[in-house]
Each structure stands twice: as structure tokens, then as C-alpha cells.
Amino acid sequence: MSEEKKIRNANRGNFSIKRTVLIVDDEEINVEILTTILEEDFHVLKAYDGKEALELLQKGDQKIDMVLLDVFMPFDGREVLKIRQQNPELKRIPFIVCTSDKNIEKECFYLGVNDFIKKPYENPDIIVARVKRMIELYENTPSSSTPTSPKSKRTWFSFR
């Protein structure tokens, strides 16, 4: 096996049980692309606007481990992030915004987003690795919305 393939396989998600990722985007093609990238390693739930996403998140039927969120859609991603900021349960779930608009990043960071994935989706292995690492980070963090350093237990950053 080539070294590149070994690295790619190592990043594909080595969880003993599949985690659940909620993809939220009003563009069906974007939902399908992300589903194809993630479905081998994660359970995938889909929502086509922010309202539908919040209903799934607050319903509690399934534990959702990660949300991949579009910004520009009906009941847009910024509204979802504002509601998340007010809900301690939702703050325990990492959110990654998927966007092609670099101008929205600062606003989303102030609204508590954890990371960004650039559209169009260019490297599936990077997307899988990023989702996996963010879930691992949150699972290994005390029940707080802000990850802490394992050694110091100090907050890395906060936008509060």
C-alpha cells in the first residue's frame, strides 16, 4: 500500500461506532456531494434549511455529533448560529460552515462557528479528516462549548 493511501485511510475516520453528521444546505447538489464524501464513515442526516435543521437538532431522536451548515439559504445559517449561542445543548455540538464567501467568516466566528470548509468541495479526504478531528476534539473536551488545552485546561479562545 502506498504511503499516500495509508495516510488517506488513517484520516477516513477510525471510530468504533459511526458518528452522525447533519448536513444543512438548500442546494441539493451540495447535500449530495457531502453525503457521498461522508457516508462511508458517518451516518448522514440532511436538512434543506435552518428551520428543518433546528427541528432535527432539538427533536433529540438521534444524537448529532457534527453539523455542516450552509450560510445563505432560507432561514439562513447565521440565524441557526444565533439560536445555538443561546442553547447550552446545541453549543455542545461542533458546527462547521460550508461557504464560498470569505467575507462571512468573521461574522460566523463571532456567532460561535468552529471551522469552515470552502466551497466548491475540492478534497474529500480533507473534509473527512476535518470532520473527524472536530468530533474527536469535542468528545475529548469537558462539557463546555469552548475546547480547552489538555495540559492547562485553559480556554484556547472565546468570542464572548
BELNORHU-V198370 format. One record per helix or strand of 3 or more residues. SS is the DSSP state (@ for helix, = for strand). FROM is the first residue (numbers start at 1). LEN is the number of residues. Records with the same first field share a line. If there is no record, write none. Layout:
SS=FROM-LEN, FROM-LEN
This chain:
@=3-8, 28-11, 50-10, 77-9, 88-4, 102-9, 124-16
==19-6, 42-6, 66-5, 94-6, 115-4
